[in-house]
């Protein structure tokens, strides 16, 4: 059985069992404990589960209980670990987390060979102290809220590219917005705020017009018209556009002072040249 040593005690349940062997009990069933909105208990066989292993091992199982109120054909997926205190070190021997499906036809999962009786009974190992021991459990229920996605990757052999010439830049008071354009089967707009961030910066955002979930990689730049170069450029990769977050970009794309510097070439004849390039789009369908 793969195990590890851990300092932290188990999060959900601990039980100290006195007279572990002297009482001669074939099976211990602990009291119920709650984890992930369900009820559980540990079932411990000091001399092994006769149905699976012999008497050389201690068997420990996690059982889901109080299931009468659950709907027909119920099932619960959970990741669980079983713990055993080492009295010498104060640490815990822990099984590695195991994911199992609990349901009406199989409501118990665990380890028939959790630890050998030889190791358990040796006082030098610290697991049995004056015939008492401490077991524990940690249970994390996996809620069935995962989104199943269908990804349709659209790579462009030639990336989508487009320029916009924004005239009368100095007269813009509010957000400039481009016309809708299509890329990768989706509708988009570019939005530019000429006086963002306390009127010190130009802000630029890409806006997804539709309500679907889309992942896109894109580059936006303001061209140096004097040297015909993409001098001021910003790139983002793999950003998710959703109905609640349809925009992505840069609130401080460029300082206005830099934008207006005639030597930079960003404003010529009171016009700027905005360029966008979209290189990859993924559609995501949710079920």
N, C-alpha and C positions, 0 to 999 in steps of 0.2 A: 504493500500500500504506500503510495507516495505521500510523504508528510513534510512538514516544515516546523520550525520552532518560532514562536511569536511571543513577544513581551505583553502586548495588549490582551486583556481578557475578552472573551466573546461578548458580542454586543447584545444578544437576546436572552441567554439563559445559562445559569450555573446551578449545579446541584452537588452537594457533598453527601456521599454515601458512607455511612458508618458500617462496620462489620461486613465488609464487602464479601469476604469468603466465609467467615465464621458462621454466618446465618444459614449458609447452604441454599440460598435462594437461586432458583433456576433462571428467573427473569425479573428484572426491575422495569417497571413502567413509571416514569416520572409524572409529576403533575403537569397540567397544561400550561403552555406559555404562548403569548401572542407575538406574531411577527408578520408584517405585511398584510394586516387585516384578517389573518387567519389564525387558527389555533393548532398547536403542534405539541408533541411530546417525544421524549427520547425513550427508546426501548433497548435495554442493555442485558446481554447474556454473559454473566461472569465466566461461564464454562463453555462458551461458544454456542452458536446456533446449530443444534443437532441436525437440522434439515439441510445444512449447506457445508459446514466444516465440522471437524472433530473437536476435541476438548483442548486443543493446543492454543486456541486463540480466544480473545474476548470480542464478541460481536456487538456492534452498536448501530442502531437504526433511527432515522427520523421518520415519524409518522404524523400524517395530517389527521386531525380529529375534529369532531363537532361539524360534520359536513352535511347534516340533515337539511339545513336551510339552503344549501346550494342548489342551483338548477340541475335538471337532468343532464347527463353527459358532461358534467363539469370537469374541468382540468385546470391545474395550477402549475405553472413552470417556476421553479425556484433554484437558486444557487445556494448550496449549504455546505458548512464545514462542521466537523465534530472536534471537540477539544478535550484534552486531558492535562490536568495541572501537574507540573513537576515541582514537588515540594522543596527540593534541594535548590533549584535555581530561581523559582518563582515564575518561570516561563511556562508556556503551554505547548504541548505537542498538538499539532493541528493537521487534519487532513486537508489536502488541497481542495479548493472550492470545486464542487461537482454540480453540474446542472442536470436536473431530472424533472420529468413530467409526472405530477401527482394527479391521480384520477380515481374514480370509483373502483376500478378493477385492480389498481395498484397504488395504494395510498401510503406505502412504506418504501423508503429507499435508505441505503446505508452501506455498512462495511462489515461483512461477516468475519473478516480477518483484520480488525482495526489495530490490535496490538497483541503480540504473543503473551501467553500467561507467564512464560519464563522471564521475559523482560519486565512485565508488570509486577511480578512477585519478588524480584530482586530488590532489596531495600536500598542498595547503592544507586539505583536508577531514579529513585525519588517519586515514583508514581503512586506507590502504596505506602502510606505512613500510618503505622499502628492500625492496620487493616481498614483504613479509610482512604477515600480517593475523591477527586472532584472532576466531574465531567461538565462539558458545556456545549453550546450550540450557537451557530450564527446562521440566520436564514434571510435571504434577500429574494423577495418575490419579483419575478419579471412581469411587469404589467404589459398587457397586450395592446400597446398604444403605438407600436412601430408603424411608420409609414412605408408602404411598399411602393417603390418607385420604378417607373419605366423610363430609362434614359435613352434619348435619341440624340446621338452626338452628331453635330453638323460642323464638320471642319471645312473651311473654305480653301480650295486650292489657291484662289486669289482672294485675299481678305477684302471685306467690304470697306470701301473708302469713299469719303465725301468731304467736300469743302463748302463752307458758308462764308460769304462776305457780309459782314455786319456793318452797315453804313450808319453815319451820324452817331458814332459811339459816344461822343461827349454829351449828347442830348438824351441818352438813355437814363431814365429815372428808376425804372423798375426792372423786373426780370424780362430779358429777351428770350423768346422761345422759338425754336425752329418749327417748320412744318413737319408733319409726320413723315417718317421714311421707313421702308421695310428692309430688314436684314435677318437672315436665317429664319424666315417665315413669321417674324414678329414685327410689331409696330413700335417705333421709338421716337423720342424727341430729345433735342439738346436744349438745356436751359442754362442761361448765363446771367448771373447777377453782377452788374458792373460796380456795385458799391456795397459789397458784403463785409462782414466782420468789422463793423464800426467805420465803414467807408474807407478802409485801408487796403482791401484786397478785392480781386475779381474771383467769383465763385463759379464753377462750372460743374454741371451734373448731367448724367445720362439718365433718361426717364423711360421706363417700360410702360407703354400705353395700355397693354392688356392686363387681364387679371390672373393669367396663368403664372406658374413658377418657372423661371428661366435662369440658367446660369450662363454668364457671358464673360469673355475676356476682351478688353478694349483699350484703346489708346486715344487720348485727346491731346491736341497741341494747338498753340497759337503760333502761326508762322511769322518768321522774320521776312517781311515783304521786300526789304531792301536787298537781302542776300538770297532770297528764295530758299530759306532753310527752315527746318522744324526746330527752332531754337529752344522753345519752351514746351516741354512735353511731360505728360503724366500718364502712367500705365497702371492698369489693375488687371489681375487675372483671377478667374474663377469666382466672380461675385454673384451671389444669389439675389435675384429680383423677385419679390413676392407682392401680393395684393396689399399687404400692410407696410411693405418697404420697397416701393417701386423705383426709388432713386438711388443712384450711387455716383459719387464724384468727389470734388475737392472744394471745401468752403474757403480755402486760402490758396487758390490755384496760382495766383501771381499778385504781387503788390501793384497797386494802381500807379504808384510813382514809376515803377519799372515799365509798366504797360505804356505810360504816356511819354517815356523818354524817347525823343525823336531819333536818337542814335541807335536805338535797339531795333527799330523797324517794325514794331508790333502794331503801331497806329500810323497809317499813311493815308493822307487825305480824309482824316477823321473816320477811317474804316479799319477794321481788323479782319484777319482771315483765319477762321476757325476750321480745324481739320479733325475728323474722327476716323478711326480704323477699328473695325470689329473682326477679330480673328477666329473666334470659336463661340458656338452657342450650344447649350444642351437644354432640351425640353424635358420637363419632369411631369409625368402624369401620376396623380395620387389615386389610390383605390381604398 
